């Protein structure tokens, strides 16, 4: 099975790009959604995260805003959180692979925001980065409820720079030109990955 890693900094259109892969019939594993389930009431992440970060559990689930405040701008705390969450997500991903294989999928997309930062790019056949100009990125993100310039800068400080992501990607989907051009780029990526003669030969 062909593994495609999809990533992109906040506000770059990664979720929209993932939806386009789904529309084209490619199963997509959403790491953020998996974490959300782990943090929800009854989720496997509630107890260990609550023990590591007192005060972040509310109504039996992880309060993501409280947790974000507990780790934002604190690399050691973020590393501690990742050490708890990543193994749990890994187990969840195994189930996703099993279902995709049973359904006869020839490729899957792993939608992982911190693909490069966590070293996940080494485990996929190709990396796709969703990207847009920095001014458009800021405009998109600052339009979100509760977002501030300082908070955005703190988030970006924890992510690999967009220029570095693009330099290390096998494919870049430019989301600044509208939905149809992006959809055409996704279709071309799928076609290239299904063609052994055109498929990238190694990770970057």
C-alpha positions, 0 to 999 in steps of 0.5 A: 500500500502506498503511504502519502504523508500530508502536512502543512502549517496552520492556515495553509489549507491542509484540511481542505486538501485532505478532503480532496483526497477523500473525494477522490476515493483515497482513505485519509487518516486524520491525526487531529481527529484521532487525538480529539477522540483520545481526549473525549470522555472515555478516551484512552488519553484522558487519564494519562494526560490528566495525570501529567497535566493537572487541571486540564480535565473538565467534565471527564474529558481533556479541555484542549484549550487548557492543555494548549495553554499548558504546553504552548511555548514550553518545548519540554512540556510539549515533548512530555505530552507527545510521549503520551499521545503518539503511542496511543495514536499509533495504535489507532492508526493500525486499525485504520490501515487494517480497514483500508487494506480490507477495503482494497485501497492501494494508497492512503493519506496520513494527515499529520500536522507535525509530520516533519517535526515528529519524524513521521516523514521517514515512514511514508512514500511521499510527502505532500505539503499544503501551502499558501503565501504568508499573508494569506495564511495570517489572514485565514488564521486571524479570522478564527474565533479567539485567535490573536497575533501573539497566539498565532506566532506562538503556534508557528514557533512550534512548527517547521517553517513553511519554506522548509516544509516545501523544500522537503516535500515531494509535492506542494499543493498551492491552496491560494489559487482556489478550490479547482486548481487545488483539486487538479493538483491532488488528482495529479499527485494521485496519478503520479503515485500510482505510476511506478515510472513517475513515483518519487523514489525516496523521502527527502 
